[in-house]
């Protein structure tokens, strides 16, 4: 692979890793708070989220790389802009939900995220159909995550504030 291609692949992977790190940082002090929330009976166990997101970020990286590798065009530029938009919405969710402890605001963000994923997927299909299909698991997971988020909002109308784990013993 040519150095320019390696740099592009690393760039897309680095952008996804940065979004993941933002999420991990936002989650760090919210374990007690999150455990205290009433969740849907179909809420997956906590251990499942990291491996699922690792796979999804890998697919997002590969999808963006495939689109980038396509010949330069307005369609390619549009697709990559939507890819960036969905990644920004993705990175905003954890700070809203866990960091600010604002599930309603996070629910609005995830609505934007699902729409941006759909827009990217449609734009990517015009450039590289396999790249678009790579987004199917992510779109499905984001839709499921929106349902989980909505259930938390619905079941926790007046959640009791809980101090974060890092400051609980002061």
C-alpha positions as CSV (number, residue, x, y, z in Angstrom):
1,X,0.0,0.0,0.0
2,X,1.3,3.5,-0.9
3,X,2.3,5.8,2.0
4,X,-0.6,8.2,1.1
5,X,-3.1,5.4,1.5
6,X,-1.6,4.3,4.8
7,X,-1.9,7.9,6.1
8,X,-5.5,8.1,5.0
9,X,-6.4,4.8,6.7
10,X,-4.6,5.9,9.8
11,X,-6.4,9.3,9.7
12,X,-9.8,7.7,9.6
13,X,-8.8,5.2,12.2
14,X,-7.4,8.0,14.4
15,X,-10.5,10.0,14.1
16,X,-12.6,7.0,15.2
17,X,-10.1,6.3,18.0
18,X,-10.4,10.0,19.1
19,X,-14.2,9.6,19.2
20,X,-13.8,6.4,21.3
21,X,-11.4,8.2,23.7
22,X,-13.9,11.1,24.2
23,X,-16.5,8.5,25.1
24,X,-14.2,6.6,27.4
25,X,-13.2,9.8,29.2
26,X,-16.9,10.8,29.6
27,X,-17.8,7.4,30.9
28,X,-15.0,7.2,33.5
29,X,-16.7,8.8,36.5
30,X,-20.3,7.7,35.8
31,X,-20.4,4.0,36.7
32,X,-22.4,4.5,39.9
33,X,-24.8,6.9,38.3
34,X,-25.4,4.7,35.3
35,X,-25.9,1.6,37.5
36,X,-28.5,3.6,39.5
37,X,-30.7,4.2,36.4
38,X,-33.7,2.1,35.7
39,X,-33.0,0.4,32.3
40,X,-35.0,-1.7,29.9
41,X,-35.0,-5.4,30.5
42,X,-33.3,-5.8,27.0
43,X,-30.4,-3.5,28.0
44,X,-27.2,-5.5,27.1
45,X,-24.7,-6.2,29.9
46,X,-22.0,-3.5,30.3
47,X,-19.2,-5.8,29.1
48,X,-20.8,-6.0,25.6
49,X,-20.4,-2.4,24.7
50,X,-16.6,-2.2,24.3
51,X,-16.3,-5.2,21.8
52,X,-19.3,-4.0,19.8
53,X,-17.9,-0.5,19.5
54,X,-14.5,-1.8,18.6
55,X,-16.0,-3.6,15.7
56,X,-18.2,-0.7,14.7
57,X,-15.3,1.7,14.7
58,X,-13.3,-0.7,12.5
59,X,-16.1,-0.9,10.0
60,X,-16.6,2.9,10.1
61,X,-12.9,3.3,9.4
62,X,-12.9,0.8,6.5
63,X,-16.0,2.4,5.0
64,X,-14.6,5.9,5.0
65,X,-11.3,4.6,3.6
66,X,-13.1,2.9,0.7
67,X,-15.0,6.0,-0.1
68,X,-11.8,8.1,0.1
69,X,-10.0,5.7,-2.2
70,X,-12.7,6.2,-4.9
71,X,-12.0,8.8,-7.6
72,X,-12.4,12.4,-6.5
73,X,-15.9,13.7,-7.1
74,X,-18.7,15.8,-5.6
75,X,-20.3,12.6,-4.5
76,X,-17.2,11.4,-2.7
77,X,-16.8,14.8,-1.0
78,X,-20.4,14.8,0.1
79,X,-20.1,11.3,1.5
80,X,-17.0,12.1,3.5
81,X,-18.6,15.2,4.9
82,X,-21.5,13.1,6.1
83,X,-19.0,10.6,7.6
84,X,-17.4,13.5,9.5
85,X,-20.8,14.7,10.7
86,X,-21.9,11.3,12.0
87,X,-18.6,11.0,13.8
88,X,-19.0,14.4,15.5
89,X,-22.5,13.4,16.6
90,X,-21.1,10.0,17.8
91,X,-18.4,11.7,19.8
92,X,-20.9,14.1,21.4
93,X,-23.2,11.4,22.8
94,X,-21.1,10.1,25.7
95,X,-20.2,13.6,27.1
96,X,-24.0,14.5,27.0
97,X,-25.2,11.2,28.4
98,X,-22.5,10.3,30.9
99,X,-20.5,13.5,31.3
100,X,-23.3,16.0,31.7
101,X,-25.8,13.2,32.8
102,X,-28.4,14.6,30.4
103,X,-30.1,11.6,28.8
104,X,-32.7,13.8,27.1
105,X,-30.0,15.9,25.4
106,X,-28.2,12.7,24.5
107,X,-31.5,11.3,23.0
108,X,-31.7,14.4,20.7
109,X,-28.0,13.9,19.7
110,X,-28.6,10.2,18.9
111,X,-31.5,11.2,16.7
112,X,-29.0,13.5,14.8
113,X,-26.5,10.6,14.8
114,X,-29.0,8.1,13.3
115,X,-29.9,10.7,10.6
116,X,-26.3,11.4,9.8
117,X,-25.5,7.7,9.5
118,X,-28.3,7.3,7.1
119,X,-27.2,10.3,5.1
120,X,-23.6,9.0,5.0
121,X,-24.7,5.5,4.0
122,X,-26.8,6.9,1.2
123,X,-24.0,9.1,-0.1
124,X,-21.5,6.3,0.3
125,X,-23.7,4.0,-1.8
126,X,-23.4,6.4,-4.7
127,X,-19.6,6.1,-4.5
128,X,-18.8,2.6,-3.2
129,X,-21.6,0.1,-2.4
130,X,-19.6,-2.1,-0.1
131,X,-18.6,1.0,2.0
132,X,-22.3,1.7,2.4
133,X,-23.1,-1.9,3.5
134,X,-20.3,-1.7,6.1
135,X,-22.4,0.9,7.9
136,X,-25.4,-1.4,8.3
137,X,-24.3,-2.8,11.6
138,X,-23.5,0.7,12.9
139,X,-26.9,2.0,11.8
140,X,-28.7,-0.9,13.5
141,X,-26.7,-0.5,16.7
142,X,-27.3,3.3,16.8
143,X,-31.0,2.7,16.3
144,X,-30.9,0.1,19.2
145,X,-28.9,2.6,21.3
146,X,-31.5,5.2,20.6
147,X,-34.2,2.9,21.9
148,X,-32.1,2.1,25.1
149,X,-31.5,5.9,25.6
150,X,-35.3,6.5,25.2
151,X,-36.1,3.8,27.7
152,X,-33.7,5.4,30.2
153,X,-35.4,8.8,29.7
154,X,-38.9,7.3,30.0
155,X,-38.0,5.2,33.1
156,X,-36.1,7.9,34.9
157,X,-38.3,11.0,34.8
158,X,-36.7,12.4,38.0
159,X,-33.4,10.6,38.6
160,X,-31.7,11.1,41.9
161,X,-28.4,12.9,41.4
162,X,-25.5,10.6,42.3
163,X,-22.0,11.9,42.7
164,X,-19.5,10.5,40.3
165,X,-17.3,7.6,41.3
166,X,-14.1,9.7,41.3
167,X,-15.4,12.2,43.9
168,X,-17.7,9.9,45.9
169,X,-15.2,9.5,48.8
170,X,-14.4,13.1,49.5
